[in-house]
């Protein structure tokens, strides 16, 4: 049986991918193996082997299967999960840890690796070029607490190209903007300080029917990609007959800030108790970007299944599915 090892499976995106694989793959030739840093019995409940692995410790890899078909590398440390600022951790996890994963690929005879990269390497283009293409040159600030993180992700991508050219390891890179998903954890870190996720604040207001302020230029657009579409892209890359690929994760469609908030009110608001929108053009603008997904369409056969309203509708189902 061919093994597919998922690093970072205990994270939100990883769990969605494992579930997506189980729902879509009916070929008994493949078995998915989950790894993560957290102690959990979730994977045992769904019939998936799980190993607790610290990717910075080479000895932890000894417990994993000695041969595998593919590795899905969703492991990594992000600014959104770092309390305070400790750049050494980015080096330890996102460079040394990923080198350990690459060595596992080499020793286990893996055919390919799929890797989640940040779109931080090109997002600064968005103010002058709304549509971000997969082949854009790197353009990021060297002045922020995200810089070392972005540099480490870039170096990991370069390491994977080294392993492709030296050892023939096929590599597929996925550049991620914000991936929208439901999680019971609704906070993250900004500049090392904990905050509630912005879109979760808006959804909570819509559920309560409270007034919602629309800040800045309400026409600015953002690519609102759902986690299940990202999972589709990963899944297709597991089996595509190619040696490499570099893909933007997205829908290729922009949704304006006003449309985003109107959608939240429509999907989450109660009839007769809908939030009132208050325009605040004096406030700061939201980020803007649209991810060009042409290479993913042409090379993987990827086609987004969730438009913005469909995403919110499924998000709502995920949010309330475990309630009595």
Phi, psi and omega in degrees: 000131182280129184266137172242112185261124181254113174272138183083021183291338181278354173280171184300310182295320180300318180295319177299320182293317179301315178297318180299316180299314181297324181287330189254339183258113179253012181271112183291000179287340185244142175232132179266138180240129182257141171226155178187172181274340186272150171276124184205149173253009183301314185289326175301321181295331181258011174078028181245126176301139182228135177237132176276115189229129169261109188292347177279351182249109184301328183295336181293338182284346182295335183278349185277162178307142184282347174219147178208158179276316185209155174238132173251112188258095176252009181280150177158162178254127182248155174304326181294347180241016180249116173282128185072209181215116179223090185298337178301326181295325176297319178296313184298312186276309191276344174251296181299316180299317180288331173295320176298322177294318178297321178294323175298318177302314182296313184289330182269359178072028181300141178283325186205160173231139175248131189228136178266112178256152174283149173275009178299339181286342181231354189296339180291347174291338195298333180288337177250339178225099186300320181270120181264125181261158185291337184259014178297143173292155181296141181206098181213160183282143174260016188245008188238172177282359173268348190300309181297322177301310181297318179298320179295318177297318178299317181295323178298320176299317179294324176299321181293326175292324175300314180291331175293313184285326180279321190239357179079016179287116178294140183226136181231117186255134181239115183270116188258126162275203172298127175258120184273132181199159173271134172218145175295341175273115185245025177230165178204181182250136174236121185054035177082357181252139183286137177216160174281142180299134186304311184289338176286327175298315181296318179297318178299319178296320179296319179298320182277349182075021180281157176300144179234127176275137177254107189274146171066211180281108186287352181270351181297136188254152179220144177277113186259090185261133182271148183303326183288334172287323174298318178299321177300317181297315177300314183301316180295325181290339179296332189238000182291145181271076179214163178265335182197166176188149178229116192232139168279136176267126181176193177247343185080006183234138176264141175240123183293158178302318179298317178296324178300310184288321176300321178295319179297319178295319181296314187278320187260341182283151177271145177301134181080002183217039184281143178296145173268135179266132180243116183283129180231073181295345179283347182273165181298153178284151171280159175299158176225143174181150170231132182269120175287123185248018182306312180300321180294322177295312186286323187264330183251345186074025181285137174216118181304138181256349185237111167282182189298314181292321177297323177298311181297322180296317179289323175305315181297319177298317179296322183296323188249006188291334182267001180276148180293000000 
